[in-house]
Amino acid sequence: MHLSTYLELLHEAERSLATSYRVVGDGHAPEADLPTTCGLLASQCDRHVTALEPVLRRYETTTQDRPELLHPEPISYTRSGGVGLLRDLQDLYTLASFVDLTWTVVGQAARGHRAPGSATSSQPARATPPTSSPGSLPGSRPPHPRPCSSTHPYGDDRRGHRRAGFVTPR
């Protein structure tokens, strides 16, 4: 895997998402809380971009290694009306989902890069934007809690075996 390629993709995707949040926030300024929320999310993306820059310098790529047309385009205009707002929010969601998935890929690649061949490198990782130490590779988010746990009253069946999936009371 080309970790440097995905780091660059993540950097550009975060930058595009920040720009898109600003465009949608400015384009739908009369909507309640939308400009404020979009501004906060854009500044969060800006912090992610800043935190990724030292990591990008460490894993620099040459122009020959970069695939063409890999970077997502930011939203450049907004639509008018209520349906237009919904479409713009859908576009933001699509771009944010892409960024989220790219963080996951980078986290898995970073885990594999740190510990090749170890048992932990095959476990799924989910990276988050770095919050504490710029220049370090993103850490992992804790795994999602299982919907059925041993602390749940219906988490184990009567024989003490753990059930898979959601459990409904009898």
Steps between C-alpha positions, in 0.01 A plus 500: 500500500614852430465664840640826367239504222215460746646757737507748214145399403386552860671838517329621183164348600508678836586825322211448254263423785600819685440705185167328441383570856579868453322520163185331635505707820532825305249396233232412753570779751132568585457143630511468878832370637625383160769768450627452856508121477662504157759749626586280798530190283714689246739612774521140622596391148760778490654363821511153342675642192756677721561186707551289185768728351796367706392144426481582129854635508618176658329286233565721198412370155647592168280637224546172312341305786184712514193364324306745288147616586511349847396802704134584571373834378357740758149638473531822303142635509177453692149433378207716602195406700425223744564217255823669398609508863427128534701425185790710627490315833499170311808610309669595828407162645647320199826691528515456879439125459785486251729677748391265778567192288840639398590548869413132551720390210790714622458358852511144373803573284678676786435207731635259239796728436593513868469128571535291184425135556374543855160379613381856563571613145221279364242642737284778358606848599310823482714810503388833631640840426793559734410721793809506718831456325539645152743303289399162635290255309131508586393274785213256506149557617365247746291233330126545489331339799333172431122529509490193724732491801532291810389794714170516313230292676420322175858490371556133579261219427388272781797266450748787539588520129546841349246585235591680182306805387222687673306323771138567576348417839280192517 
